[in-house]
């Protein structure tokens, strides 16, 4: 029911989805270590969803009588410069996955494989949601960082003003 080309592409996508799942676990671990428990929980849940996505491809391949060949999975990135960098990596992964799904759909359309087209439509919709959620998380972290920087700047300015007032008071007392 599936051409060799679609089978190979779907098997590759199984690997991509598993790689995303593992990467999200690494991101969750980073957030856990940074005591950002809410984000750790969110990315752990995201890892589970990516695993489910891989399994959907596996089940589709099996249901169509195709052979499942899970490719090698690259090691995830485990170290991040910041929470924003971790969230950006997740956003980049979702953007890349959207492109991969679109490429799969293009292949299915070219081959007039209606079962594959129908199957992939769920992923098209899912990726719209996944990208939007990843972008929102990244933007929220940016806002949080800017607010922290603003507060730190205000505190530094207030401390500088207090220091200047103390110095002025000491000079006045010395006179």
C-alpha positions as CSV (number, residue, x, y, z in Angstrom):
1,X,0.0,0.0,0.0
2,X,2.9,2.4,0.6
3,X,5.7,2.9,-1.9
4,X,9.3,2.3,-0.9
5,X,9.8,6.1,-1.0
6,X,7.0,6.8,1.5
7,X,8.0,3.8,3.7
8,X,11.5,5.2,3.9
9,X,10.3,8.7,4.6
10,X,7.8,7.5,7.3
11,X,10.5,5.4,9.0
12,X,12.8,8.4,9.0
13,X,10.0,10.4,10.6
14,X,9.8,7.8,13.3
15,X,13.4,8.5,14.1
16,X,12.8,12.3,14.1
17,X,9.9,12.0,16.5
18,X,11.9,9.8,18.9
19,X,14.8,12.2,18.7
20,X,12.4,15.1,19.6
21,X,11.1,13.0,22.5
22,X,14.6,12.4,23.8
23,X,15.6,16.1,23.3
24,X,12.5,17.2,25.3
25,X,13.6,14.9,28.1
26,X,17.0,16.6,28.1
27,X,15.3,20.0,28.1
28,X,13.1,18.9,31.0
29,X,16.1,17.7,32.9
30,X,17.8,21.1,32.4
31,X,14.7,22.9,33.7
32,X,14.5,20.5,36.7
33,X,18.1,21.3,37.5
34,X,17.4,25.0,37.3
35,X,14.4,24.5,39.7
36,X,12.0,25.5,37.0
37,X,9.6,22.8,38.0
38,X,6.7,24.0,35.9
39,X,8.8,24.0,32.7
40,X,10.3,20.7,33.6
41,X,6.8,19.1,33.9
42,X,5.7,20.8,30.6
43,X,8.7,19.4,28.6
44,X,8.3,16.0,30.2
45,X,4.7,16.0,28.9
46,X,6.0,17.2,25.5
47,X,8.5,14.3,25.4
48,X,5.6,11.9,26.0
49,X,3.6,13.5,23.1
50,X,6.6,13.2,20.8
51,X,6.9,9.5,21.7
52,X,3.2,9.1,20.9
53,X,3.7,10.8,17.5
54,X,6.5,8.3,16.7
55,X,4.2,5.4,17.7
56,X,1.4,6.8,15.4
57,X,3.9,6.5,12.5
58,X,4.9,3.0,13.6
59,X,1.2,1.9,13.8
60,X,0.5,3.4,10.4
61,X,3.4,1.6,8.8
62,X,2.4,-1.7,10.4
63,X,-1.3,-1.2,9.4
64,X,-0.3,-0.7,5.8
65,X,1.9,-3.9,5.8
66,X,5.1,-1.9,5.7
67,X,8.3,-2.8,7.5
68,X,9.2,-0.6,10.4
69,X,12.9,0.3,10.5
70,X,13.8,2.7,13.3
71,X,16.9,4.7,12.4
72,X,19.7,5.6,14.8
73,X,18.8,8.5,17.1
74,X,21.3,11.2,17.7
75,X,22.3,12.1,21.2
76,X,20.3,15.1,22.5
77,X,21.8,18.4,23.5
78,X,22.1,18.4,27.3
79,X,23.7,21.7,28.2
80,X,22.0,25.1,27.6
81,X,23.3,28.6,28.1
82,X,19.9,29.7,29.4
83,X,16.2,28.8,29.7
84,X,15.6,30.8,26.6
85,X,18.2,28.8,24.7
86,X,16.5,25.5,25.8
87,X,13.1,26.9,24.7
88,X,14.6,28.1,21.4
89,X,15.9,24.6,20.7
90,X,12.4,23.2,21.3
91,X,10.9,25.8,19.0
92,X,13.5,25.1,16.3
93,X,12.6,21.4,16.6
94,X,8.9,22.1,16.1
95,X,9.6,24.3,13.0
96,X,11.8,21.5,11.6
97,X,9.1,18.9,12.3
98,X,6.5,21.0,10.5
99,X,8.8,21.1,7.5
100,X,9.3,17.4,7.6
101,X,5.6,16.7,7.8
102,X,4.9,19.1,4.9
103,X,7.6,17.2,2.9
104,X,5.9,13.9,3.7
105,X,2.5,15.3,2.7
106,X,4.0,16.6,-0.6
107,X,5.3,13.1,-1.3
108,X,2.0,11.5,-0.5
109,X,0.2,14.0,-2.8
110,X,2.6,13.4,-5.6
111,X,2.1,9.6,-5.3
112,X,-1.7,10.0,-4.9
113,X,-1.5,8.0,-1.7
114,X,-4.8,9.0,-0.1
115,X,-4.4,6.9,3.0
116,X,-1.0,8.6,3.8
117,X,-2.5,12.0,3.0
118,X,-5.4,11.4,5.4
119,X,-3.0,10.2,8.1
120,X,-0.7,13.1,7.7
121,X,-3.5,15.7,8.0
122,X,-3.7,15.1,11.7
123,X,0.1,16.0,11.9
124,X,-0.4,19.1,9.9
125,X,-3.0,20.4,12.4
126,X,-0.9,19.1,15.3
127,X,2.2,21.0,14.1
128,X,0.3,24.2,13.9
129,X,-0.6,23.9,17.6
130,X,2.9,22.6,18.6
131,X,4.7,25.5,16.9
132,X,2.3,28.1,18.4
133,X,2.8,26.6,21.9
134,X,6.6,26.5,21.5
135,X,6.7,30.1,20.3
136,X,4.5,31.2,23.2
137,X,6.8,29.5,25.7
138,X,9.9,31.1,24.1
139,X,8.2,34.6,24.2
140,X,7.1,34.1,27.8
141,X,10.7,33.3,28.8
142,X,11.9,36.4,26.9
143,X,9.4,38.6,28.7
144,X,10.4,37.1,32.1
145,X,14.1,37.7,31.4
146,X,13.5,41.3,30.3
147,X,11.4,41.9,33.5
148,X,14.2,40.4,35.6
149,X,16.8,42.6,33.9
150,X,14.5,45.7,34.4
151,X,14.1,45.0,38.1
152,X,17.9,44.4,38.5
153,X,18.6,47.7,36.7
154,X,16.1,49.5,39.0
155,X,17.7,47.9,42.0
156,X,21.2,48.8,40.9
157,X,20.1,52.4,40.3
158,X,18.4,52.6,43.7
159,X,21.5,51.2,45.3
160,X,23.7,53.8,43.5
161,X,21.3,56.6,44.6
162,X,21.5,55.3,48.2
163,X,25.3,55.2,48.0
164,X,25.4,58.7,46.6
165,X,23.1,60.0,49.4
166,X,25.3,58.3,52.0
167,X,28.4,59.9,50.6
168,X,26.8,63.3,50.4
169,X,25.6,62.9,54.0
170,X,29.2,61.9,55.1
171,X,30.6,64.9,53.3
172,X,28.1,67.2,54.9
173,X,28.9,65.8,58.3
174,X,32.6,66.3,57.7
175,X,32.1,70.0,56.9
